[in-house]
Amino acid sequence: MTRQQVFALCFLALLLLLLYQIAIIFRPFLVPVLWAAILARLAFPWHMRLTRLLRRRETLSAGLVTTLILFIGVIPIVSVMFVLIQETGAAYAALTEWVGSGGVNRLLQYLRMLPIVGGWVQELVGRLIVSGNLEGSLLEGGKTASVFLLAHATDIAKNAFEFTLSFLVMIFTLFFFIKDGKRLYQSLYRLIPLSEEHKEKFFLRLDQTFTAVVQGTVLTALVQGILAGAAYWVLGVPFALVLTALSALVSLLPYGGTAVVWVPVAGYLFLMGSVWKAVVMIVWGSVVVGLADNFLKPLLIGRGAQLPTLFLFFSILGGLAAYGFIGLFLGPILLAILMTAIQIYREEYPEEKAPVQGGHHSTTIRLPEA
C-alpha cells in the first residue's frame, strides 16, 4: 500500500469512529430532533411569509413561529385536560345519584335478561361488587390505584421529567431548524454523493411522502372523530361534542386510539342500564371506527405517496412498533427511499439481454416498474 492509501484508510477509520461516538451522544435526543424536523417542514411556509412581512428578520420570524406552534400544541391539550377534569366531577356526581336511586339492582336485573350468558354475566358482576355495594367497590378500586401509584411514583416522576426534557429539546431544536432550515437543507443536498437528477428524485419523493402522511393522518383522525361522535350523539351520551374532539385527538396515538374514549363510554352506558346501547357502542367502535384507521389511512397515504398499499400498510405498522408514534412518518419515508433507490439502480444499471447462443434467443424477464 502506498502512503496515500494508508492515510486514506486511517482517515476513514477515524471518521467512522467519530461518527459512532457522535451517534451515541445524540441517540437520547433522536426522537425530539426528528419531531422538530417534521414540525419545521410543516411550519417553514409560514416562516417564509412572515420573514417577508418582517423585512427579512429571520430570527424574529423563527421565534414567532416557534411560539405559535408551542401555543397550538400546548393550549388545546391543557384545555381538553381542564374540561375532562370538570366533566369527571360531573360524571362522578351522576354516578353517585345513579347508585342512590337503585341503579345497581336495576343493572343486575338487566344483566339477567341477557340471552344465554345472562346468568353468568350477572354472577361475574355480582362478584366484582363488594357485598352488593358499588360505592364499596369504588373505594376498594381507589385504594388499589393509590397503592399502585405510590409504588411507581419514582417511575412516574422519571417519565414526566424525560417527557419535559424531550419537549424542551424539541422546541429548542425547532427554532434553529426554522431559522436555519434553508441553509441546512442546502448543505445536506450538496453532501449527498449523487448526481443532480437523482438527488432531485430523492428529495421530491421524500417531500411527497411526508405530505401524504401528514394529510392522510389528519384526515383519518377527523373521520374517526366524526364517526365516533355520531355514535355518541345518536346514543345520547352526555358531553358528546367534547368526546368527539377527544376521540379525534387520541386517534393519533400509536396504541389504543379512539378506543381510549369509546370503551369507557360503552362502560358508562352499561352502568346506566342501557345494555343495548353499550353493545351498539362496542360494535360501532370496534368495527366502523377501528377499521377506518386500518384501511383509510393506508389508502390516503398510498395514493399521495405513490407507494404500494400492501407494503405501505406494513411499513406503518412496523414503524409504529419499532419507533412509536414517530414511526408513522419514518416507516413510509424509509419505504419511499428504498423504492427511489431501486428505481435509480434500474436506471443506472439497465438489464441487458443475454447474447444469442446457438441460434436460440434467450428471454429476459423484466420486473414491473415500481
C-alpha positions as CSV (number, residue, x, y, z in Angstrom):
1,M,0.0,0.0,0.0
2,T,1.2,3.5,-0.8
3,R,1.5,6.2,1.8
4,Q,-1.6,7.9,0.5
5,Q,-3.7,4.8,0.7
6,V,-2.6,4.2,4.3
7,F,-3.5,7.7,5.1
8,A,-6.9,7.4,3.5
9,L,-7.6,4.1,5.3
10,C,-6.7,5.6,8.7
11,F,-8.7,8.7,8.0
12,L,-11.8,6.6,7.1
13,A,-11.4,4.5,10.3
14,L,-11.1,7.7,12.4
15,L,-14.2,9.2,10.7
16,L,-16.2,6.1,11.4
17,L,-15.1,6.1,15.0
18,L,-16.1,9.7,15.4
19,L,-19.5,9.1,13.7
20,Y,-20.1,6.2,16.1
21,Q,-19.3,8.3,19.1
22,I,-21.5,11.2,17.9
23,A,-24.3,8.7,17.3
24,I,-24.1,7.6,20.9
25,I,-24.1,11.1,22.2
26,F,-27.1,12.2,20.0
27,R,-29.1,9.0,20.5
28,P,-31.1,10.2,23.5
29,F,-32.3,13.2,21.5
30,L,-33.1,11.4,18.3
31,V,-36.9,11.4,18.7
32,P,-37.3,15.0,19.7
33,V,-35.0,16.1,16.9
34,L,-37.0,14.1,14.4
35,W,-40.2,15.7,15.7
36,A,-38.6,19.1,15.4
37,A,-37.6,18.4,11.8
38,I,-41.2,17.3,11.0
39,L,-42.7,20.4,12.6
40,A,-40.1,22.6,10.9
41,R,-41.1,21.2,7.5
42,L,-44.8,22.0,8.2
43,A,-44.1,25.5,9.6
44,F,-41.5,26.5,7.0
45,P,-44.0,28.1,4.6
46,W,-45.3,30.2,7.5
47,H,-41.8,31.3,8.3
48,M,-41.1,32.4,4.7
49,R,-44.2,34.5,4.5
50,L,-43.6,36.0,7.9
51,T,-40.0,36.8,7.1
52,R,-41.1,38.8,4.1
53,L,-43.6,40.7,6.2
54,L,-40.9,41.4,8.8
55,R,-38.4,42.7,6.2
56,R,-36.1,39.7,6.2
57,R,-35.8,39.4,10.0
58,E,-35.4,35.6,10.1
59,T,-34.6,35.3,13.8
60,L,-37.7,37.2,14.8
61,S,-39.9,35.3,12.4
62,A,-38.5,31.9,13.6
63,G,-39.1,32.9,17.2
64,L,-42.7,33.9,16.5
65,V,-43.5,30.8,14.5
66,T,-42.0,28.6,17.2
67,T,-44.1,30.4,19.9
68,L,-47.2,29.9,17.7
69,I,-46.5,26.2,17.4
70,L,-45.9,26.0,21.1
71,F,-49.3,27.5,21.9
72,I,-51.1,25.5,19.2
73,G,-49.7,22.3,20.7
74,V,-50.0,23.1,24.4
75,I,-53.2,25.2,24.8
76,P,-55.6,22.6,23.2
77,I,-54.1,19.8,25.4
78,V,-54.4,21.9,28.5
79,S,-57.9,22.9,27.6
80,V,-59.0,19.3,27.0
81,M,-57.5,18.2,30.3
82,F,-59.3,21.0,32.1
83,V,-62.6,20.1,30.5
84,L,-62.0,16.4,31.3
85,I,-61.4,17.3,35.0
86,Q,-64.6,19.2,35.1
87,E,-66.6,16.5,33.3
88,T,-65.1,13.8,35.6
89,G,-66.6,15.6,38.6
90,A,-70.0,15.9,36.9
91,A,-69.8,12.2,35.9
92,Y,-69.0,11.2,39.5
93,A,-72.0,13.2,40.7
94,A,-74.2,11.5,38.2
95,L,-72.8,8.1,39.2
96,T,-73.5,8.8,42.8
97,E,-77.0,9.8,42.0
98,W,-77.5,6.6,39.9
99,V,-76.2,4.4,42.8
100,G,-78.5,6.2,45.3
101,S,-81.6,5.6,43.1
102,G,-81.1,1.9,43.0
103,G,-79.1,1.7,39.8
104,V,-77.1,-1.4,40.9
105,N,-80.2,-3.5,41.4
106,R,-81.6,-2.4,38.0
107,L,-78.3,-3.2,36.4
108,L,-78.4,-6.8,37.8
109,Q,-81.9,-7.2,36.5
110,Y,-80.9,-6.1,33.0
111,L,-78.0,-8.5,33.0
112,R,-80.2,-11.4,34.0
113,M,-82.3,-10.7,30.9
114,L,-79.4,-11.2,28.5
115,P,-79.8,-14.4,26.4
116,I,-77.6,-17.4,27.1
117,V,-74.9,-15.5,29.1
118,G,-77.2,-13.5,31.3
119,G,-76.8,-15.6,34.4
120,W,-73.0,-15.9,34.1
121,V,-72.5,-12.2,33.5
122,Q,-74.8,-11.3,36.4
123,E,-72.8,-13.6,38.7
124,L,-69.5,-12.1,37.5
125,V,-70.6,-8.5,38.0
126,G,-72.0,-9.5,41.4
127,R,-68.6,-10.8,42.4
128,L,-67.0,-7.5,41.3
129,I,-69.3,-5.5,43.5
130,V,-68.3,-5.7,47.2
131,S,-71.3,-7.1,49.2
132,G,-73.6,-5.6,46.6
133,N,-72.3,-2.1,47.3
134,L,-70.9,-0.3,44.3
135,E,-69.5,2.5,46.5
136,G,-67.5,-0.1,48.4
137,S,-66.1,-1.4,45.1
138,L,-65.1,2.1,44.1
139,L,-63.4,2.6,47.4
140,E,-61.5,-0.7,47.0
141,G,-60.5,0.3,43.5
142,G,-59.3,3.7,44.7
143,K,-57.2,2.0,47.4
144,T,-55.7,-0.3,44.8
145,A,-54.9,2.6,42.5
146,S,-53.4,4.6,45.3
147,V,-51.1,1.7,46.3
148,F,-50.0,1.3,42.6
149,L,-49.3,5.0,42.2
150,L,-47.2,5.1,45.4
151,A,-45.2,2.0,44.4
152,H,-44.5,3.5,41.0
153,A,-44.1,7.2,42.0
154,T,-40.4,7.2,41.1
155,D,-41.0,5.8,37.6
156,I,-43.9,8.3,37.0
157,A,-41.7,11.2,38.1
158,K,-38.8,10.0,35.9
159,N,-41.1,9.6,32.9
160,A,-42.5,13.1,33.5
161,F,-39.0,14.6,33.7
162,E,-37.9,12.8,30.5
163,F,-41.0,13.9,28.7
164,T,-40.5,17.5,29.8
165,L,-36.8,17.4,28.8
166,S,-37.7,15.9,25.3
167,F,-40.3,18.6,24.8
168,L,-37.8,21.4,25.6
169,V,-35.2,19.9,23.3
170,M,-37.8,19.7,20.6
171,I,-38.8,23.3,21.0
172,F,-35.2,24.5,21.1
173,T,-34.2,22.5,18.0
174,L,-37.4,23.6,16.2
175,F,-36.3,27.2,16.5
176,F,-33.0,26.6,14.8
177,F,-34.5,24.3,12.2
178,I,-36.9,27.0,11.2
179,K,-34.3,29.8,11.4
180,D,-31.5,27.9,9.5
181,G,-33.6,25.3,7.7
182,K,-32.9,26.5,4.2
183,R,-29.1,26.6,4.8
184,L,-29.2,23.1,6.5
185,Y,-31.2,21.7,3.6
186,Q,-28.7,23.1,1.0
187,S,-25.8,21.7,3.0
188,L,-27.4,18.3,3.1
189,Y,-28.3,18.4,-0.5
190,R,-24.7,19.2,-1.5
191,L,-23.3,16.5,0.8
192,I,-25.2,13.6,-0.8
193,P,-22.9,11.9,-3.4
194,L,-25.4,11.5,-6.2
195,S,-26.0,13.3,-9.5
196,E,-28.3,16.3,-9.6
197,E,-31.0,14.3,-11.3
198,H,-31.0,11.5,-8.7
199,K,-30.9,14.0,-5.7
200,E,-33.9,15.8,-7.1
201,K,-35.8,12.4,-7.3
202,F,-34.9,11.5,-3.7
203,F,-35.9,14.8,-2.2
204,L,-39.1,15.1,-4.3
205,R,-40.1,11.6,-3.3
206,L,-39.4,12.4,0.4
207,D,-41.5,15.6,0.2
208,Q,-44.4,13.8,-1.5
209,T,-44.4,11.0,1.1
210,F,-44.2,13.4,4.0
211,T,-47.1,15.5,2.7
212,A,-49.2,12.4,2.1
213,V,-48.5,11.0,5.5
214,V,-49.5,14.3,7.3
215,Q,-52.6,14.8,5.2
216,G,-53.7,11.1,5.5
217,T,-53.1,11.1,9.2
218,V,-55.1,14.3,9.8
219,L,-58.0,13.3,7.5
220,T,-58.2,9.8,9.1
221,A,-58.3,11.4,12.6
222,L,-61.1,13.7,11.5
223,V,-63.1,10.9,10.0
224,Q,-62.7,8.7,13.1
225,G,-63.7,11.6,15.4
226,I,-66.8,12.3,13.3
227,L,-67.8,8.6,13.2
228,A,-67.3,8.2,16.9
229,G,-69.1,11.5,17.6
230,A,-72.1,10.3,15.5
231,A,-72.4,7.3,17.8
232,Y,-72.2,9.5,20.9
233,W,-74.9,11.8,19.6
234,V,-77.3,9.0,18.5
235,L,-76.9,7.1,21.7
236,G,-77.5,10.2,23.8
237,V,-74.1,10.2,25.6
238,P,-73.5,13.3,27.7
239,F,-70.9,15.8,26.5
240,A,-70.9,14.3,23.0
241,L,-69.0,17.3,21.5
242,V,-66.2,17.1,24.0
243,L,-65.9,13.3,23.5
244,T,-65.9,13.8,19.7
245,A,-62.9,16.2,19.8
246,L,-61.1,13.9,22.3
247,S,-61.7,10.9,20.1
248,A,-60.2,12.7,17.1
249,L,-57.2,13.7,19.2
250,V,-56.5,10.3,20.7
251,S,-56.9,8.6,17.3
252,L,-53.3,9.9,16.7
253,L,-52.0,7.7,19.5
254,P,-50.0,4.6,18.2
255,Y,-51.8,2.2,20.6
256,G,-55.4,2.4,21.8
257,G,-56.6,5.2,19.6
258,T,-60.3,6.1,19.8
259,A,-60.8,3.0,22.0
260,V,-59.4,5.1,24.8
261,V,-62.6,7.1,24.6
262,W,-65.4,4.8,23.3
263,V,-64.6,1.9,25.6
264,P,-65.2,4.0,28.8
265,V,-68.3,5.4,27.0
266,A,-69.6,1.9,26.5
267,G,-68.9,1.1,30.1
268,Y,-70.8,4.2,31.2
269,L,-73.8,3.1,29.1
270,F,-73.6,-0.3,30.6
271,L,-73.6,1.0,34.2
272,M,-76.5,3.3,33.4
273,G,-78.5,0.2,32.5
274,S,-78.6,0.8,28.7
275,V,-77.2,-2.6,27.8
276,W,-78.2,-2.5,24.1
277,K,-76.6,1.0,23.7
278,A,-73.4,-0.3,25.2
279,V,-73.4,-3.2,22.8
280,V,-74.1,-0.8,19.8
281,M,-71.2,1.4,21.0
282,I,-68.8,-1.6,21.2
283,V,-69.7,-2.9,17.8
284,W,-69.6,0.5,16.1
285,G,-66.3,1.5,17.8
286,S,-64.5,-1.8,17.0
287,V,-65.9,-2.4,13.5
288,V,-66.6,1.0,11.9
289,V,-64.3,3.4,13.8
290,G,-61.5,0.9,14.3
291,L,-61.4,-0.4,10.7
292,A,-61.5,3.2,9.4
293,D,-58.0,3.7,10.7
294,N,-56.7,0.4,9.3
295,F,-58.0,0.9,5.8
296,L,-58.5,4.7,5.3
297,K,-55.0,5.8,6.4
298,P,-53.0,3.4,4.1
299,L,-55.4,4.3,1.2
300,L,-54.9,8.1,1.6
301,I,-51.2,7.9,2.2
302,G,-50.5,5.4,-0.5
303,R,-52.4,7.5,-3.1
304,G,-50.4,10.6,-2.3
305,A,-47.1,9.0,-1.8
306,Q,-47.4,6.6,-4.8
307,L,-46.5,3.6,-2.7
308,P,-47.8,0.0,-2.9
309,T,-50.7,-0.2,-0.4
310,L,-49.6,-3.6,1.0
311,F,-46.0,-2.5,1.7
312,L,-47.2,0.8,3.0
313,F,-49.6,-0.9,5.4
314,F,-46.7,-3.0,6.9
315,S,-44.4,0.0,6.9
316,I,-46.9,1.9,9.0
317,L,-47.4,-0.9,11.5
318,G,-43.7,-1.8,11.6
319,G,-42.7,1.8,12.1
320,L,-45.2,2.2,15.0
321,A,-43.9,-1.0,16.6
322,A,-40.2,0.0,16.2
323,Y,-40.2,3.7,16.8
324,G,-43.5,4.6,18.4
325,F,-45.8,7.3,17.1
326,I,-43.0,8.9,15.0
327,G,-42.7,5.6,13.2
328,L,-45.9,6.5,11.4
329,F,-43.8,9.0,9.5
330,L,-40.5,7.1,9.4
331,G,-41.9,3.9,8.1
332,P,-43.4,5.3,4.8
333,I,-40.4,7.7,4.4
334,L,-37.9,4.8,4.6
335,L,-40.1,2.8,2.2
336,A,-40.1,5.7,-0.2
337,I,-36.3,6.0,0.0
338,L,-35.9,2.3,-0.8
339,M,-38.3,2.5,-3.8
340,T,-36.4,5.5,-5.1
341,A,-33.1,3.8,-4.7
342,I,-34.4,0.7,-6.6
343,Q,-35.6,3.0,-9.4
344,I,-32.2,4.7,-9.6
345,Y,-30.4,1.4,-9.6
346,R,-32.5,0.2,-12.6
347,E,-31.7,3.4,-14.4
348,E,-28.0,3.3,-13.8
349,Y,-27.6,-0.5,-14.4
350,P,-30.2,-1.3,-17.0
351,E,-30.9,-5.0,-17.5
352,E,-29.2,-6.2,-20.7
353,K,-30.3,-9.1,-22.9
354,A,-28.1,-12.2,-22.9
355,P,-26.1,-12.8,-26.1
356,V,-27.6,-15.1,-28.7
357,Q,-26.1,-18.6,-28.5
358,G,-26.7,-21.5,-30.9
359,G,-29.3,-19.6,-32.8
360,H,-31.6,-19.5,-29.9
361,H,-32.8,-16.3,-28.3
362,S,-32.7,-16.1,-24.5
363,T,-35.6,-14.5,-22.9
364,T,-35.1,-11.9,-20.2
365,I,-37.8,-11.5,-17.6
366,R,-38.3,-7.9,-16.5
367,L,-39.9,-7.0,-13.3
368,P,-42.7,-4.4,-13.4
369,E,-41.6,-0.8,-12.6
370,A,-42.3,0.4,-9.1
